[in-house]
Amino acid sequence: MYTFKGKEYPCCASLTMGIIGGKWKTVILYHLIEGPLRYNELRKEMPTVTERTLSLQLKTLEEDGIVKRKVYTSKPPLKVEYSLTDFGKTLIPVIISIADWGVYAVENKGELAV
């Protein structure tokens, strides 16, 4: 049994998927690999995600220590930027492998959208 942030998981794979699993978390992390993005920039990268879902997923990733939220208050309008923490950056090879497998799956078993 593995415990992370008070939750118990039956195996290490279950723990990993508990943190980055779901429809949007991995996509968010993929877009943050290149560097910090503002909320609206993330929305543009993922046009089909709802604002509520994106906000909740970002909050969960922040609570898990994967993403950090930086608020700039020096002058209006308020600017909020999201980036990977050092802990979050350890997931980069995993996220890239997931993305690469998606390309492989499309090229070998799926249909390419044109």
C-alpha positions as CSV (number, residue, x, y, z in Angstrom):
1,M,0.0,0.0,0.0
2,Y,1.3,3.5,-0.9
3,T,0.2,6.7,0.8
4,F,0.4,10.1,-0.8
5,K,-1.1,13.3,0.7
6,G,-3.3,11.2,3.0
7,K,-4.7,9.0,0.3
8,E,-3.9,5.3,0.0
9,Y,-3.2,3.5,-3.3
10,P,-2.9,-0.3,-3.8
11,C,0.2,0.1,-6.1
12,C,2.6,2.6,-7.4
13,A,0.9,2.7,-10.9
14,S,-2.4,3.5,-9.1
15,L,-0.7,6.4,-7.2
16,T,0.7,7.9,-10.4
17,M,-2.6,7.6,-12.2
18,G,-4.4,9.1,-9.2
19,I,-2.2,12.2,-9.5
20,I,-2.0,12.6,-13.3
21,G,-4.9,10.5,-14.5
22,G,-8.1,11.7,-16.0
23,K,-8.9,13.5,-19.2
24,W,-7.2,16.8,-18.6
25,K,-4.3,16.7,-16.1
26,T,-1.9,15.0,-18.4
27,V,-2.8,17.5,-21.2
28,I,-2.3,20.4,-18.8
29,L,1.1,19.1,-17.8
30,Y,2.1,18.5,-21.5
31,H,1.4,22.1,-22.3
32,L,3.4,23.3,-19.3
33,I,6.5,21.4,-20.3
34,E,7.8,24.2,-22.4
35,G,7.4,26.8,-19.6
36,P,4.9,28.9,-17.7
37,L,1.5,29.7,-19.2
38,R,-1.3,32.0,-18.1
39,Y,-4.8,30.6,-17.6
40,N,-6.1,32.0,-20.9
41,E,-3.1,30.6,-22.8
42,L,-3.9,27.1,-21.4
43,R,-7.6,27.6,-22.4
44,K,-6.5,28.3,-25.9
45,E,-4.4,25.2,-26.0
46,M,-7.4,23.1,-24.8
47,P,-10.5,24.7,-26.4
48,T,-12.8,21.9,-25.4
49,V,-12.1,22.0,-21.7
50,T,-14.6,23.9,-19.6
51,E,-13.4,26.8,-17.4
52,R,-14.6,25.0,-14.3
53,T,-12.8,21.8,-15.2
54,L,-9.6,23.6,-16.0
55,S,-9.7,25.5,-12.8
56,L,-10.4,22.4,-10.7
57,Q,-7.7,20.4,-12.4
58,L,-5.1,23.2,-11.9
59,K,-6.1,23.5,-8.3
60,T,-5.7,19.7,-7.7
61,L,-2.3,19.7,-9.5
62,E,-1.3,22.6,-7.3
63,E,-2.4,20.9,-4.1
64,D,-0.4,17.8,-5.1
65,G,2.7,19.9,-5.6
66,I,2.9,19.3,-9.4
67,V,2.0,22.8,-10.6
68,K,2.7,26.1,-9.0
69,R,0.5,29.2,-9.4
70,K,2.2,32.6,-9.4
71,V,0.1,35.7,-9.0
72,Y,1.5,39.0,-10.2
73,T,-0.2,41.9,-8.4
74,S,2.1,44.8,-9.2
75,K,-0.3,46.4,-11.6
76,P,-3.9,45.7,-12.9
77,P,-5.1,43.5,-14.4
78,L,-4.2,40.6,-12.2
79,K,-1.9,38.2,-13.9
80,V,-1.8,34.5,-12.9
81,E,0.8,32.1,-14.3
82,Y,1.0,28.3,-14.0
83,S,4.2,26.3,-14.2
84,L,5.6,22.9,-13.3
85,T,7.3,22.7,-9.8
86,D,10.6,20.8,-9.5
87,F,8.5,17.8,-8.4
88,G,6.2,18.3,-11.4
89,K,9.2,18.4,-13.8
90,T,10.1,14.8,-12.7
91,L,6.9,13.8,-14.7
92,I,8.2,15.2,-18.0
93,P,9.6,11.9,-19.2
94,V,6.3,10.2,-18.3
95,I,4.2,12.9,-20.1
96,I,6.5,12.8,-23.2
97,S,6.2,9.0,-23.3
98,I,2.4,9.2,-23.1
99,A,2.3,11.8,-25.9
100,D,4.7,9.7,-28.1
101,W,2.6,6.6,-27.6
102,G,-0.4,8.6,-28.7
103,V,1.4,9.5,-32.0
104,Y,2.4,5.8,-32.4
105,A,-1.2,4.6,-31.8
106,V,-2.6,7.0,-34.4
107,E,0.1,6.1,-37.0
108,N,-0.2,2.3,-36.5
109,K,-3.8,1.7,-35.4
110,G,-5.8,4.8,-35.9
111,E,-6.6,7.4,-38.5
112,L,-4.8,10.7,-38.9
113,A,-7.0,13.7,-38.8
114,V,-6.2,16.1,-41.6
